[in-house]
Amino acid sequence: MLETAFGETLARTPETPYILSSGIEARVRSAFETTRALRLYPLIAAGVSAHGLSLTDLHGIDYLRCWRVSAEIHATTVADGILYTSRFDNHRCVALFDRAADAIAETTTKAIAIGAAEATVLARHYGKIFAES
């Protein structure tokens, strides 16, 4: 979902009221499809606590603990990636590890820029203001 991806990458700091056009211009969106079932490690519900984390840790600004847990999951499981909950809208998100490369294929939706009008709508969705920079 584009809204969730936008929030996870561009609306990460609640205290910042603006999303700058330079941040939008540095990104494009693409879609892919899976070619086999993905093995996702559930870093949701009890899976969070099992790693000594709380939802507060996962939804905070400091990503160091999350990165350590991701590295641990990568090193100790055969998971293709992690299933987690977005900090912004409670939608499920997936972070794929490099070993999932054989499980995904490109679609015709690739490298599509997000225009100013769409960025304005997405920014408003998160209570932000889109600003030209």
TAHULIN-V407094 format. One record per residue. N is the residue number from 0. RES is the residue in one small letter. PHI is phi in radians with two decimals (none if undefined). Layout:
BEGIN
N & RES & PHI
N & RES & PHI
END
This chain:
BEGIN
0 & m & none
1 & l & -1.04
2 & e & -1.01
3 & t & -1.18
4 & a & -1.07
5 & f & -1.06
6 & g & -1.09
7 & e & -1.14
8 & t & -1.79
9 & l & -2.04
10 & a & -1.98
11 & r & -1.22
12 & t & -1.89
13 & p & -1.01
14 & e & -1.36
15 & t & -1.56
16 & p & -1.41
17 & y & -2.01
18 & i & -2.08
19 & l & -1.46
20 & s & -1.06
21 & s & -1.09
22 & g & -1.20
23 & i & -1.21
24 & e & -1.15
25 & a & -1.39
26 & r & -2.22
27 & v & -2.34
28 & r & -2.04
29 & s & -2.47
30 & a & -2.18
31 & f & -2.43
32 & e & -2.20
33 & t & -1.54
34 & t & -1.85
35 & r & -2.74
36 & a & -1.14
37 & l & -1.49
38 & r & -1.68
39 & l & -1.89
40 & y & -1.42
41 & p & -1.41
42 & l & -1.62
43 & i & -2.38
44 & a & 0.86
45 & a & -1.14
46 & g & -1.08
47 & v & -1.25
48 & s & -1.10
49 & a & -1.07
50 & h & -1.84
51 & g & 1.26
52 & l & -2.00
53 & s & -2.09
54 & l & -1.08
55 & t & -1.07
56 & d & -1.09
57 & l & -1.18
58 & h & -1.76
59 & g & -1.49
60 & i & -1.34
61 & d & -1.35
62 & y & -1.61
63 & l & -1.00
64 & r & -1.11
65 & c & -1.11
66 & w & -1.12
67 & r & -1.10
68 & v & -1.12
69 & s & -1.05
70 & a & -1.10
71 & e & -1.12
72 & i & -1.09
73 & h & -1.07
74 & a & -1.33
75 & t & -1.98
76 & t & -2.32
77 & v & -1.78
78 & a & -1.04
79 & d & -1.41
80 & g & 3.08
81 & i & -2.13
82 & l & -1.74
83 & y & -2.49
84 & t & -1.79
85 & s & -1.04
86 & r & -1.33
87 & f & -1.88
88 & d & -2.45
89 & n & 1.09
90 & h & -1.37
91 & r & -1.37
92 & c & -2.19
93 & v & -2.26
94 & a & -1.97
95 & l & -1.65
96 & f & -1.47
97 & d & -1.01
98 & r & -1.23
99 & a & -1.52
100 & a & -0.96
101 & d & -1.36
102 & a & -1.78
103 & i & -2.25
104 & a & -2.37
105 & e & -1.16
106 & t & -2.02
107 & t & -1.35
108 & t & -1.58
109 & k & -2.59
110 & a & 0.92
111 & i & -1.62
112 & a & -1.28
113 & i & -1.72
114 & g & -1.34
115 & a & -1.06
116 & a & -1.12
117 & e & -1.17
118 & a & -1.10
119 & t & -1.09
120 & v & -1.13
121 & l & -1.13
122 & a & -1.08
123 & r & -1.05
124 & h & -0.97
125 & y & -1.79
126 & g & 1.26
127 & k & -1.95
128 & i & -2.00
129 & f & -1.36
130 & a & -2.30
131 & e & -1.20
132 & s & -2.16
END
